């Protein structure tokens, strides 16, 4: 028997849980019987991309149901990743932009309008509240704790999903919005896991990459007994010799939990996990004893006195090398991997706050942090989801590659823009010349926002004709590193639902949807699909003109995320003397948004003064270069005359660390 999508049905169906109106804990439905649910669109995965698809489908007047394998709704956007990696904010449109505008209104009040500012940093509970509002307003039902066990299909079309409790979800079109790509794999769609060689797509920064970022700053012995190879290697170090640069393998970038931390008096102290073993942190201890003074994790502020804390340094929250089997593992095996990551990271924080072998400064500075009492209350303040940075990636008719990211290739069938740095965390630890070394970290900026192809979110038609994949899309490892950001997942989720609606209206396969009709509808709904070079001017530190300096500036590429070939810094000397000015040549008078870029590090200055000279005079802003590295950060919108009358001056007066000058970007407002 097929039942309509109604609150009554969901409250009486068996097995799974229902999330309505942002309830902190999912409703546990009666186990009396399983049910059949029918909708125009079935979304598997309540990630940000899945929720964007569902809300879009309802706004287009069609029915939808979201089926989530875990108990958590909102993906990493509500699980600790509150310092959003954005690239160019102006490239975020549609429902994604609305989400971040709603975040702003949650903090500052008022009404959401198309001109409301986007707020890209937020507490997890605030993001959860915004998603709850969107779901409630659109009338989207979300089923939780419903793991996929099977599917039905007729020819090349999926007809239904089946979950562990025996429930069935039938639809006309399906979306796989999981971070793992479980639905696409079960549907027989081609996918890959790991890193392609550079030769596979003619790339330059794919495959094995031995670089200097998040690397050991001091020599560290890899052996259990220092100096004795016969004693064996410390945990997490590969016995396999380092392969040639650019060669492919099946390794993936490391996972971690994005912790939300606070220094509030009522914080939850870091607890010692069961099974704690100090040998797991011997590498970090040796690195500290060799002279490394931190940082040991990031503390990016997101509001409310809280952080989004991420990996930082050679040994940090990333559990390098322990996730290789996760993408294709069973849920039982995944739970074991997740538990291993949780124990490692909780043990890391306890170690940093308590181990008597560490300097008191390290212990005291760590112990000042703890978990907030008002976040993740069902899991004791610890994030409920592991950050799955990369798992399966579909292989379809269009594979997004480094060439797309760099602008050398531009897909004509754009359904949204990506703009973040090509970013991979480390993938393994190896022994080189008797010392431990990390491998796999890449942070290379992209010159401008670039289009994501519609073909990259749909499978080959012969494999599945009614499935869209906005999260585990078709991309090489290094291109996925740029695309895999929460705003882009929402952008592609909106595109997937819009395409699904058009396919249903025309009784078409998703591969047969008119791209022009799809793009027209997306634009009418606020999506940004194109990026005109005439709408921006970038002045790089290495440019032949448009840059003037006073004092001494040093060229460097030690910290990744820079624009162009390198960046410059003041060496933390010559304060007030060292200055660098970017002077653009603008093609037209009018309002231009000024953005700066730098490479973040704890040794950077947190109080860099920036003078913007424009038609109306001069404005001074202050930027914190310890945070938000590798992306364009707006310092405001100003009116400029055509030509080279305006400028941006980076000063070093009174700064409390190294000052970086990388590039300035001017975007027509």
C-alpha positions as CSV (number, residue, x, y, z in Angstrom):
1,X,0.0,0.0,0.0
2,X,1.4,3.4,-0.9
3,X,0.7,6.3,1.5
4,X,0.9,10.0,0.8
5,X,3.7,12.2,2.2
6,X,2.0,13.5,5.3
7,X,3.0,14.2,8.8
8,X,0.5,11.6,10.0
9,X,2.1,8.9,7.9
10,X,5.6,9.7,9.1
11,X,4.5,9.7,12.7
12,X,3.1,6.3,12.5
13,X,5.5,4.5,10.2
14,X,7.9,2.0,11.6
15,X,11.6,2.0,12.2
16,X,13.0,5.4,11.2
17,X,13.0,8.7,12.9
18,X,11.5,12.0,11.8
19,X,13.0,15.5,12.2
20,X,10.4,18.3,12.2
21,X,10.9,22.0,12.9
22,X,14.4,21.6,14.0
23,X,13.9,19.2,16.9
24,X,17.2,18.5,18.6
25,X,16.6,14.8,18.7
26,X,14.8,12.9,15.8
27,X,11.3,11.5,16.6
28,X,11.4,7.8,17.0
29,X,8.5,6.4,15.2
30,X,6.5,3.4,16.2
31,X,8.0,0.0,15.1
32,X,4.6,-1.4,14.4
33,X,5.1,-1.7,10.6
34,X,7.1,-0.4,7.7
35,X,5.5,1.7,5.1
36,X,5.8,2.7,1.4
37,X,6.3,6.3,0.7
38,X,6.0,7.8,-2.8
39,X,7.3,11.2,-3.9
40,X,8.4,12.9,-7.0
41,X,12.0,13.1,-5.7
42,X,13.7,10.9,-3.2
43,X,16.8,12.4,-1.7
44,X,19.2,10.0,0.1
45,X,21.4,12.0,2.4
46,X,20.4,15.0,4.6
47,X,23.6,16.8,4.0
48,X,23.5,20.5,3.1
49,X,23.3,19.5,-0.6
50,X,20.5,17.1,0.1
51,X,18.5,19.6,2.1
52,X,19.0,22.2,-0.6
53,X,17.6,19.8,-3.2
54,X,14.6,18.9,-1.1
55,X,13.7,22.6,-0.3
56,X,14.1,23.5,-4.0
57,X,11.8,20.6,-5.1
58,X,9.1,21.7,-2.7
59,X,9.4,25.3,-3.9
60,X,9.0,24.0,-7.4
61,X,5.6,22.6,-6.4
62,X,6.6,18.9,-6.2
63,X,6.8,16.3,-3.5
64,X,10.0,15.1,-1.9
65,X,11.2,13.0,1.0
66,X,14.7,13.0,2.5
67,X,16.1,9.7,3.8
68,X,19.2,10.0,6.0
69,X,21.2,7.0,7.2
70,X,22.4,8.7,10.4
71,X,20.6,10.6,13.1
72,X,22.1,13.9,12.1
73,X,20.5,16.5,9.7
74,X,22.5,19.2,7.9
75,X,25.8,17.4,7.3
76,X,29.0,19.2,8.3
77,X,27.3,22.6,8.1
78,X,25.5,21.7,11.4
79,X,28.3,19.4,12.7
80,X,31.1,21.8,13.5
81,X,32.2,23.3,10.2
82,X,31.1,26.8,11.1
83,X,34.0,28.6,9.5
84,X,32.8,28.1,5.9
85,X,35.4,27.7,3.2
86,X,34.0,30.0,0.5
87,X,36.5,31.2,-2.0
88,X,34.7,34.1,-3.7
89,X,31.5,35.0,-1.8
90,X,30.0,36.8,-4.8
91,X,29.9,33.4,-6.7
92,X,27.5,32.0,-4.2
93,X,23.9,32.4,-5.4
94,X,20.4,30.9,-5.1
95,X,19.4,28.9,-2.1
96,X,23.0,28.7,-0.8
97,X,23.2,32.5,-0.6
98,X,19.8,32.5,1.1
99,X,21.0,30.1,3.7
100,X,24.0,32.3,4.6
101,X,21.7,35.4,4.6
102,X,19.4,33.7,7.0
103,X,22.4,33.0,9.2
104,X,23.2,36.7,9.2
105,X,19.6,37.5,10.2
106,X,19.6,35.0,13.0
107,X,22.5,36.9,14.5
108,X,21.5,40.5,13.7
109,X,17.7,40.4,13.3
110,X,15.6,41.9,10.5
111,X,14.2,40.3,7.4
112,X,16.0,38.3,4.8
113,X,16.2,40.1,1.5
114,X,18.3,39.5,-1.7
115,X,20.6,42.3,-0.5
116,X,21.1,41.0,3.1
117,X,24.8,40.2,3.8
118,X,26.0,36.6,3.8
119,X,27.4,35.4,7.1
120,X,29.8,32.6,6.6
121,X,30.8,31.9,10.2
122,X,28.2,30.5,12.7
123,X,27.6,28.2,15.6
124,X,26.3,24.7,14.7
125,X,23.0,25.2,16.5
126,X,22.3,28.4,14.5
127,X,22.9,26.6,11.2
128,X,20.6,23.8,12.5
129,X,17.9,26.4,13.3
130,X,18.2,27.9,9.8
131,X,17.8,24.5,8.1
132,X,14.9,23.7,10.4
133,X,13.2,26.9,9.3
134,X,13.8,26.1,5.6
135,X,12.5,22.6,6.0
136,X,9.4,23.6,8.0
137,X,8.5,26.4,5.6
138,X,8.8,24.1,2.6
139,X,7.1,21.2,4.3
140,X,10.0,18.8,3.7
141,X,9.8,15.5,5.7
142,X,13.2,14.1,6.8
143,X,13.5,10.4,7.8
144,X,16.6,9.7,9.9
145,X,18.4,6.4,10.9
146,X,17.3,4.9,7.7
147,X,20.2,3.1,6.0
148,X,20.0,1.9,2.4
149,X,19.9,-1.8,2.0
150,X,18.6,-2.3,-1.5
151,X,16.9,-0.7,-4.5
152,X,14.4,-1.6,-7.2
153,X,14.9,-0.7,-10.8
154,X,13.3,-1.1,-14.2
155,X,15.9,-1.0,-16.9
156,X,18.1,2.0,-16.3
157,X,15.7,3.7,-13.9
158,X,15.7,3.3,-10.1
159,X,12.1,2.7,-8.9
160,X,12.6,2.5,-5.1
161,X,15.0,2.5,-2.2
162,X,14.7,0.0,0.6
163,X,16.0,0.7,4.1
164,X,17.0,-1.5,7.1
165,X,13.7,-1.3,8.8
166,X,11.9,-2.6,5.7
167,X,10.5,0.8,4.6
168,X,10.3,1.6,0.9
169,X,10.7,5.0,-0.8
170,X,9.5,5.2,-4.4
171,X,10.1,8.1,-6.7
172,X,10.4,9.4,-10.2
173,X,13.9,10.8,-9.7
174,X,16.5,10.1,-7.0
175,X,19.4,12.2,-5.6
176,X,22.4,10.7,-3.9
177,X,23.5,13.5,-1.6
178,X,25.6,11.4,0.8
179,X,29.2,12.2,1.4
180,X,29.9,8.5,0.7
181,X,28.1,7.9,-2.6
182,X,26.3,4.7,-1.4
183,X,23.3,5.1,-3.6
184,X,25.2,5.7,-6.8
185,X,27.4,2.6,-6.1
186,X,24.3,0.4,-5.4
187,X,22.8,1.7,-8.7
188,X,25.8,0.4,-10.6
189,X,27.2,3.9,-11.4
190,X,30.9,4.1,-12.2
191,X,33.0,5.6,-9.4
192,X,36.6,5.9,-8.3
193,X,38.3,6.2,-4.9
194,X,41.8,7.6,-4.3
195,X,44.1,9.8,-6.3
196,X,44.6,9.7,-10.0
197,X,48.1,10.1,-11.4
198,X,48.9,13.4,-13.0
199,X,49.0,11.5,-16.3
200,X,45.4,10.4,-16.1
201,X,44.0,13.9,-17.0
202,X,47.1,15.8,-17.8
203,X,47.2,17.5,-14.3
204,X,50.1,18.8,-12.3
205,X,49.1,18.6,-8.6
206,X,47.2,15.2,-8.4
207,X,48.6,12.0,-7.1
208,X,51.5,11.8,-4.6
209,X,52.5,15.3,-3.5
210,X,55.4,15.8,-1.1
211,X,55.1,19.4,-0.1
212,X,55.9,21.7,2.7
213,X,52.5,22.5,4.1
214,X,51.3,20.9,7.4
215,X,54.8,19.4,7.5
216,X,57.2,18.5,10.3
217,X,59.1,21.7,11.0
218,X,61.9,19.8,12.8
219,X,63.4,16.3,12.2
220,X,61.4,13.6,14.0
221,X,62.5,10.0,14.4
222,X,59.8,7.5,13.2
223,X,60.8,4.5,15.1
224,X,59.3,3.1,18.4
225,X,62.8,3.2,19.9
226,X,64.4,6.3,18.5
227,X,67.3,5.4,16.2
228,X,66.3,1.7,16.0
229,X,64.6,0.6,12.8
230,X,64.4,-2.9,14.3
231,X,61.9,-1.6,16.9
232,X,59.3,-0.9,14.3
233,X,57.5,2.2,13.2
234,X,55.3,4.4,15.4
235,X,51.5,4.2,14.7
236,X,50.3,5.7,11.5
237,X,53.5,5.6,9.6
238,X,53.5,3.7,6.3
239,X,56.1,1.0,5.6
240,X,55.7,1.6,1.9
241,X,58.5,3.8,0.4
242,X,57.4,7.2,-0.9
243,X,56.2,6.8,-4.5
244,X,57.3,9.2,-7.3
245,X,55.7,12.7,-7.3
246,X,52.4,12.7,-9.3
247,X,51.8,8.9,-9.2
248,X,48.4,7.7,-8.4
249,X,47.2,5.5,-5.6
250,X,44.1,4.5,-3.6
251,X,44.8,6.8,-0.7
252,X,42.4,9.6,0.3
253,X,42.9,12.8,2.3
254,X,42.6,12.5,6.1
255,X,39.4,12.9,8.1
256,X,38.8,14.6,11.4
257,X,36.0,16.0,13.6
258,X,35.5,19.7,13.3
259,X,35.4,20.5,17.0
260,X,33.4,23.4,18.3
261,X,35.4,24.7,21.3
262,X,34.9,27.4,23.9
263,X,36.7,29.0,26.8
264,X,33.5,29.6,28.7
265,X,33.6,28.9,32.4
266,X,30.9,26.2,32.0
267,X,32.8,24.4,29.2
268,X,33.1,20.6,29.2
269,X,36.7,19.6,29.9
270,X,38.5,17.3,27.5
271,X,38.0,13.7,28.8
272,X,40.5,10.8,28.6
273,X,38.9,8.3,26.2
274,X,38.8,4.6,27.0
275,X,41.7,2.7,25.4
276,X,43.9,5.8,25.5
277,X,47.4,5.0,24.5
278,X,50.1,7.6,24.8
279,X,52.2,6.0,22.0
280,X,49.5,7.4,19.6
281,X,50.9,10.9,20.3
282,X,54.6,10.1,20.5
283,X,55.2,11.8,17.1
284,X,53.7,15.0,18.4
285,X,55.6,14.7,21.7
286,X,58.9,14.3,19.8
287,X,58.0,17.2,17.5
288,X,57.4,19.5,20.5
289,X,60.5,18.3,22.2
290,X,62.4,19.1,19.0
291,X,61.2,22.7,19.2
292,X,57.8,22.9,17.6
293,X,55.7,25.4,19.5
294,X,52.4,25.1,17.8
295,X,49.7,25.6,16.7
296,X,48.2,22.2,17.4
297,X,44.7,22.9,16.1
298,X,42.9,26.0,14.8
299,X,40.6,28.2,16.8
300,X,38.7,30.0,14.1
301,X,36.0,32.1,15.8
302,X,32.4,31.5,14.6
303,X,30.5,33.6,17.2
304,X,29.1,33.1,20.6
305,X,32.6,32.7,22.0
306,X,33.0,29.4,20.1
307,X,35.3,28.1,17.4
308,X,35.4,25.8,14.4
309,X,38.6,24.0,15.3
310,X,40.4,22.1,12.5
311,X,43.7,20.4,11.7
312,X,46.8,22.6,11.9
313,X,50.4,21.4,11.7
314,X,52.2,18.1,11.1
315,X,50.4,16.2,13.9
316,X,47.0,17.5,14.7
317,X,43.4,16.5,14.5
318,X,43.7,14.7,11.1
319,X,44.0,11.0,11.7
320,X,46.3,10.4,8.7
321,X,46.2,7.0,7.1
322,X,43.2,5.5,9.1
323,X,40.4,6.1,6.6
324,X,41.4,4.3,3.4
325,X,38.7,1.6,3.6
326,X,36.0,4.0,4.7
327,X,34.4,5.0,1.4
328,X,33.4,1.5,0.3
329,X,33.1,-0.1,3.8
330,X,29.9,-1.5,5.4
331,X,28.2,0.6,8.0
332,X,29.6,-1.7,10.8
333,X,33.1,-1.2,9.5
334,X,32.5,2.5,9.1
335,X,31.4,2.8,12.7
336,X,34.6,1.2,13.8
337,X,36.6,3.7,11.7
338,X,34.6,6.6,13.1
339,X,35.2,5.3,16.7
340,X,38.9,5.1,16.0
341,X,39.0,8.7,14.8
342,X,36.9,9.8,17.8
343,X,39.2,8.1,20.2
344,X,42.3,9.4,18.5
345,X,41.1,13.0,18.5
346,X,39.7,13.0,22.0
347,X,42.9,11.4,23.2
348,X,44.9,14.1,21.4
349,X,43.0,16.9,23.2
350,X,43.5,15.1,26.6
351,X,47.2,14.6,25.8
352,X,47.7,18.3,25.0
353,X,45.9,19.4,28.1
354,X,47.3,16.8,30.6
355,X,50.5,15.0,29.7
356,X,53.2,15.9,32.2
357,X,55.9,15.5,29.6
358,X,54.6,18.5,27.7
359,X,55.6,22.1,28.7
360,X,53.2,23.7,31.1
361,X,52.5,26.4,28.5
362,X,51.1,23.8,26.1
363,X,49.0,22.1,28.7
364,X,47.6,25.3,30.1
365,X,46.8,26.8,26.8
366,X,44.9,23.7,25.7
367,X,43.1,23.2,29.0
368,X,41.6,26.7,28.6
369,X,39.5,25.2,25.9
370,X,36.6,22.8,26.2
371,X,33.4,21.7,24.6
372,X,30.3,24.0,24.8
373,X,27.4,22.8,26.9
374,X,24.8,24.1,24.3
375,X,26.2,22.3,21.2
376,X,25.8,18.7,20.3
377,X,23.9,18.0,23.5
378,X,23.1,14.4,22.5
379,X,26.8,13.5,22.1
380,X,28.2,15.3,25.1
381,X,29.4,18.3,23.2
382,X,31.4,16.2,20.7
383,X,30.5,16.6,17.0
384,X,28.1,14.0,15.8
385,X,29.7,13.5,12.3
386,X,33.2,12.7,11.2
387,X,34.3,15.1,8.4
388,X,34.3,12.9,5.3
389,X,36.4,15.1,3.1
390,X,36.4,12.7,0.2
391,X,35.0,9.2,-0.4
392,X,33.6,7.8,-3.7
393,X,33.7,10.1,-6.7
394,X,31.4,9.4,-9.6
395,X,32.9,9.0,-13.1
396,X,30.6,10.4,-15.7
397,X,30.6,11.9,-19.2
398,X,32.4,15.0,-17.8
399,X,35.1,14.8,-15.1
400,X,36.0,18.1,-13.5
401,X,39.8,18.4,-13.4
402,X,42.5,20.9,-12.5
403,X,42.0,22.4,-15.9
404,X,38.5,23.5,-15.0
405,X,39.8,24.9,-11.7
406,X,42.5,26.9,-13.4
407,X,40.1,28.2,-16.0
408,X,42.0,26.5,-18.9
409,X,38.8,24.6,-19.6
410,X,35.3,26.0,-19.1
411,X,32.2,23.8,-19.2
412,X,29.4,25.4,-21.2
413,X,26.7,23.5,-19.2
414,X,27.3,25.4,-16.0
415,X,24.9,24.7,-13.1
416,X,26.9,26.7,-10.5
417,X,30.3,28.1,-9.7
418,X,33.1,26.8,-7.4
419,X,36.0,29.1,-6.3
420,X,37.9,27.6,-3.4
421,X,41.6,26.6,-3.4
422,X,42.5,23.2,-4.8
423,X,42.9,21.7,-1.3
424,X,43.9,18.2,-0.1
425,X,44.8,17.3,3.4
426,X,47.7,14.9,3.9
427,X,47.1,11.3,2.8
428,X,49.9,9.4,4.4
429,X,53.0,9.4,6.7
430,X,56.2,7.9,5.3
431,X,59.9,7.6,6.2
432,X,62.3,9.6,4.1
433,X,66.0,9.5,5.0
434,X,65.3,8.2,8.5
435,X,62.8,10.9,9.4
436,X,59.0,10.9,9.3
437,X,57.3,13.1,6.6
438,X,53.7,13.8,5.7
439,X,52.6,13.5,2.1
440,X,49.5,14.7,0.2
441,X,48.8,18.2,1.5
442,X,48.1,20.6,-1.5
443,X,46.8,24.1,-1.2
444,X,46.9,25.9,-4.6
445,X,44.6,28.8,-5.3
446,X,42.3,29.2,-8.4
447,X,42.4,32.4,-10.4
448,X,38.6,32.9,-10.5
449,X,35.3,31.2,-10.0
450,X,34.8,28.5,-12.5
451,X,31.7,26.6,-13.8
452,X,30.7,23.1,-12.6
453,X,29.3,21.0,-15.5
454,X,25.8,19.6,-15.4
455,X,27.3,16.4,-16.9
456,X,29.5,16.1,-13.8
457,X,26.4,15.6,-11.5
458,X,24.6,13.0,-13.7
459,X,25.8,9.4,-14.5
460,X,26.2,7.9,-17.9
461,X,22.6,7.3,-19.2
462,X,23.3,3.6,-19.8
463,X,24.1,3.2,-16.1
464,X,21.2,5.2,-14.5
465,X,18.7,7.6,-16.2
466,X,17.0,9.1,-13.1
467,X,19.8,9.8,-10.6
468,X,21.6,13.0,-9.8
469,X,24.7,13.3,-7.7
470,X,25.5,16.8,-6.3
471,X,28.0,15.7,-3.6
472,X,30.1,12.8,-4.9
473,X,30.1,14.3,-8.3
474,X,32.4,13.4,-11.2
475,X,35.8,15.1,-10.5
476,X,39.5,14.2,-10.1
477,X,40.9,14.1,-6.6
478,X,42.5,17.5,-6.8
479,X,39.5,19.2,-8.5
480,X,37.2,17.7,-5.9
481,X,39.4,19.3,-3.3
482,X,38.3,22.7,-4.6
483,X,34.6,21.8,-5.3
484,X,33.9,19.9,-2.0
485,X,32.7,22.9,0.0
486,X,29.4,23.2,1.7
487,X,28.1,26.2,-0.3
488,X,28.9,24.4,-3.6
489,X,27.1,21.3,-2.4
490,X,24.0,23.5,-1.8
491,X,24.4,25.1,-5.2
492,X,24.6,21.7,-6.9
493,X,21.7,20.4,-4.8
494,X,19.5,23.2,-6.0
495,X,20.6,22.4,-9.6
496,X,19.9,18.7,-9.1
497,X,16.3,19.3,-7.9
498,X,15.6,21.8,-10.7
499,X,16.8,19.3,-13.3
500,X,14.7,16.6,-11.6
501,X,11.6,18.8,-11.9
502,X,12.3,19.5,-15.5
503,X,12.9,15.8,-16.2
504,X,9.6,14.8,-14.6
505,X,7.7,17.6,-16.5
506,X,9.1,16.4,-19.8
507,X,9.0,12.7,-19.0
508,X,12.7,12.7,-19.8
509,X,15.9,11.0,-18.5
510,X,18.0,13.4,-16.5
511,X,20.7,13.3,-19.2
512,X,18.1,14.6,-21.7
513,X,17.1,17.8,-19.7
514,X,17.5,21.0,-21.8
515,X,20.6,22.7,-20.3
516,X,19.4,26.1,-21.5
517,X,16.0,25.6,-19.8
518,X,17.8,24.4,-16.7
519,X,20.1,27.4,-16.6
520,X,17.2,29.8,-17.3
521,X,15.3,28.5,-14.3
522,X,18.3,28.5,-12.1
523,X,19.1,32.1,-13.0
524,X,15.5,33.1,-12.3
525,X,16.0,31.5,-8.8
526,X,19.1,33.5,-8.1
527,X,21.8,31.1,-9.1
528,X,25.2,32.5,-10.4
529,X,26.3,30.4,-13.4
530,X,28.8,32.6,-15.1
531,X,31.9,34.6,-14.1
532,X,32.9,37.3,-16.5
533,X,36.6,38.3,-16.5
534,X,35.5,41.8,-17.1
535,X,33.7,41.8,-13.7
536,X,37.0,41.5,-11.8
537,X,40.5,42.8,-11.7
538,X,43.2,41.0,-9.7
539,X,46.6,42.6,-8.8
540,X,49.0,39.9,-7.7
541,X,52.2,40.6,-5.7
542,X,54.2,39.2,-8.6
543,X,52.5,41.4,-11.3
544,X,54.8,43.5,-13.5
545,X,52.8,46.6,-12.8
546,X,50.4,47.8,-10.2
547,X,52.5,47.0,-7.1
548,X,54.7,49.3,-5.2
549,X,56.7,48.6,-2.0
550,X,58.5,50.4,0.7
551,X,61.0,48.7,3.0
552,X,61.9,45.0,2.6
553,X,59.5,42.3,1.5
554,X,60.4,38.7,1.3
555,X,59.1,36.3,-1.4
556,X,57.8,32.9,-0.1
557,X,55.7,29.8,-1.0
558,X,56.1,28.0,2.3
559,X,52.4,28.2,3.3
560,X,49.9,27.1,0.7
561,X,46.7,28.8,-0.4
562,X,48.4,31.8,-2.2
563,X,47.3,33.3,-5.4
564,X,49.7,33.0,-8.3
565,X,53.3,31.8,-7.9
566,X,54.0,33.0,-4.3
567,X,53.3,35.7,-1.7
568,X,55.4,38.3,0.2
569,X,55.8,39.0,3.9
570,X,57.6,41.5,6.0
571,X,59.7,39.0,8.0
572,X,58.1,40.4,11.1
573,X,60.5,43.4,11.0
574,X,60.5,47.0,9.8
575,X,57.2,47.7,11.4
576,X,55.7,50.9,10.1
577,X,58.4,51.0,7.4
578,X,57.4,48.0,5.3
579,X,54.4,48.8,3.2
580,X,53.0,47.3,0.0
581,X,50.4,49.0,-2.3
582,X,48.2,47.3,-4.9
583,X,46.9,49.7,-7.6
584,X,44.4,48.3,-10.0
585,X,43.5,49.6,-13.4
586,X,39.7,49.4,-13.4
587,X,37.7,49.3,-16.7
588,X,34.8,51.3,-15.5
589,X,33.7,53.7,-12.7
590,X,31.3,52.4,-10.1
591,X,31.0,50.3,-7.0
592,X,33.7,47.6,-6.6
593,X,34.1,45.1,-3.8
594,X,37.7,44.9,-2.6
595,X,39.0,41.6,-1.5
596,X,42.4,40.5,-0.1
597,X,44.1,37.2,0.0
598,X,46.8,35.8,2.4
599,X,48.2,32.6,3.7
600,X,47.1,32.0,7.3
601,X,49.4,30.8,10.1
602,X,49.6,31.3,13.8
603,X,52.8,33.4,13.3
604,X,50.8,36.0,11.2
605,X,49.6,39.3,12.5
606,X,46.1,39.5,13.8
607,X,45.8,43.3,13.3
608,X,47.0,44.2,9.8
609,X,45.8,47.7,8.9
610,X,44.6,48.1,5.3
611,X,44.0,51.5,3.7
612,X,41.5,51.6,0.7
613,X,41.8,54.8,-1.3
614,X,38.7,55.3,-3.4
615,X,36.7,58.1,-5.1
616,X,35.2,59.3,-1.8
617,X,38.4,59.4,0.2
618,X,40.1,56.7,2.2
619,X,38.9,54.0,4.6
620,X,40.9,51.8,6.9
621,X,40.1,48.2,7.7
622,X,41.9,45.7,9.9
623,X,42.3,42.0,8.9
624,X,43.4,39.0,10.9
625,X,45.9,37.0,8.9
626,X,45.9,34.1,11.4
627,X,42.6,33.0,10.0
628,X,40.8,32.6,6.6
629,X,43.9,31.8,4.6
630,X,43.7,30.7,1.0
631,X,40.5,32.6,0.1
632,X,39.3,36.0,-0.9
633,X,38.2,38.1,2.0
634,X,36.1,41.2,1.5
635,X,37.2,44.4,3.2
636,X,34.2,46.4,1.8
637,X,32.6,47.9,-1.3
638,X,33.7,51.3,-2.5
639,X,33.1,53.6,-5.4
640,X,36.1,54.0,-7.8
641,X,36.8,56.0,-10.9
642,X,37.8,54.3,-14.0
643,X,41.6,53.8,-14.5
644,X,44.2,53.6,-11.8
645,X,43.1,56.2,-9.3
646,X,42.3,53.8,-6.4
647,X,44.6,51.6,-4.4
648,X,44.9,49.2,-1.4
649,X,47.8,49.7,1.0
650,X,48.9,47.0,3.3
651,X,50.7,48.5,6.3
652,X,52.7,46.9,9.1
653,X,52.4,49.6,11.8
654,X,52.0,48.1,15.2
655,X,51.3,44.6,13.9
656,X,51.8,41.6,16.1
657,X,53.3,39.1,13.7
658,X,54.3,38.5,10.1
659,X,52.3,40.6,7.6
660,X,51.5,38.9,4.3
661,X,50.9,40.6,1.0
662,X,49.6,38.2,-1.6
663,X,47.0,39.7,-3.9
664,X,44.1,42.2,-4.1
665,X,40.9,41.6,-6.0
666,X,38.3,44.1,-7.2
667,X,34.9,42.7,-8.1
668,X,32.2,44.8,-9.8
669,X,29.4,45.1,-7.3
